[in-house]
Amino acid sequence: MKINVFETKEELYRAVADFYIKAINEKPNMVLGLATGTTPIPLYQNLIKAYQDKLVSFKDITTFNLDEYIGLPKTHKESYFSFMRNQLFNHVDINLDNTHIPSGVLEPNEAIKEFQTALDDHQVDIQLLGLGSNGHIGFNEPGTSFDSTTHKTQLALSTIQDNSRMFDSIDEVPTESITMGIKDIMRASKIVMIATGAQKADAVYKMIKGQVDESLPASILQKHDDVVIFLDKDAASLLK
Ligand code: F6R
């Protein structure tokens, strides 16, 4: 694991954006695994700016998102389908036909099969991950098998509480999702993990220093041979 710690979030996101711009320019048709949530938003903003400044193009990029809530219509502002369009896809030159997000509206088994079939046909070059405060990656909650592929999952209560800030009330947060599995995530050639804020410090510590155990899904990343972790000083505060 290569660990980078930054004094400020601005420096962190500048560094991650530069990393992506360089990688995409070296391989313009790369396959990117993408994430939603609060963590990647400043990265996407930096990438949109870089696109506007003609420093990068997404026209030959293919993407696979980690997950989607079950039951929200695509048009719901908190569906990950809407999120990706609003935060990135609508602002760059990506071909939407080459973007893949699990369907939260199809019958789940059908949605899983559709997503897994497309994913299995590709090699993800760089998988972006955020970190749940309980150590989840994607929506692979504590206890998920390290051998899991795309599946339907119940969100942990802590995840529902964490994500309720996006919804009018906690009752509106979906309780189920479809997520790429841990085995799928580990198949990516490279993994980029970003974590910021003191509320992630405990999970960051266990991910890096703890035992590799299904009770802390992100600990599996210790077994991947090309992981780059970007932390701000609050998220890194327990590491010393
Ligand atoms: C999002 C995802 C989740 C988030 C995690 C952190 O696609 O798969 O694992 O990365 O819940 O969320 P934020 O960034 O909102 O703290």
Residues whose N, C-alpha, C, O or C-beta is under 5 A from the ligand:
A	BS01	F6R	A35 T36 G37 T38 T39 L66 D67 L129 G130 L131 G132 H136 I137 G138 F139
